[in-house]
């Protein structure tokens, strides 16, 4: 009787997990089937068309200028994510290694910045960028993205660094290594798992950012992918196939990057618990 109840529980858990997977993948599947259908195809969206239609992707590329927006997003996301990782690691090292009252206060202050909604500072932020001539520029949006994602980066790096034994650095010091050699040869190589975590969290957030980018980047020549897809959807609201194709094009780079980095991402997420 106990074995039967346990078996029923396992089957119910598996069924619940399967249902969650289906619900998560259903919008993605609907986007694929919609993107592969012409406007004249009125068949249910859950089914693939009899013949694949790629015209929607061509429409998204030519009319929506999606490829240019993808290149803009690659530039902004790549530079911003790299700066977030570098500045976060460099900032977190003294905060994690020197546990003074000042550093603890700085850490709490950085942690408190995570609680500020980005849109709450949109007006003063936009006014400052206008005065600095940073609207519709790459450096303006990069500066905003780096500043917004640094607190989480510093927090994750600090938590990870506290779990690295200090004896490794002391042994390197005895061997004659200076601070720069200790950082580049010992500390930073050990940060690969948390760096992948920071890169994925910050990269996906920057790539998908809409609330800030839509105000800062109004010029189609420098517009990133999220506001570009939003503008194209408003323009082609009657052509759902083209809008779905644009969304799939925007999703592909992030999906590929996550598939390559997921192993390091999981290591970084559970590193603290393992320690």
SULWOHU-V127940 format. One record per helix or strand of 2 or more residues. SS is the DSSP state (H for helix, E for strand). FROM is the first residue (numbers start at 1). TO is the last residue. Records with the same first field share a line. If there is no record, write none. Layout:
BEGIN
SS = FROM-TO ; FROM-TO
END
This chain:
BEGIN
H = 2-35 ; 55-62 ; 66-97 ; 101-115 ; 118-131 ; 138-161 ; 166-174 ; 179-190 ; 192-208 ; 213-216 ; 225-235 ; 240-274
END
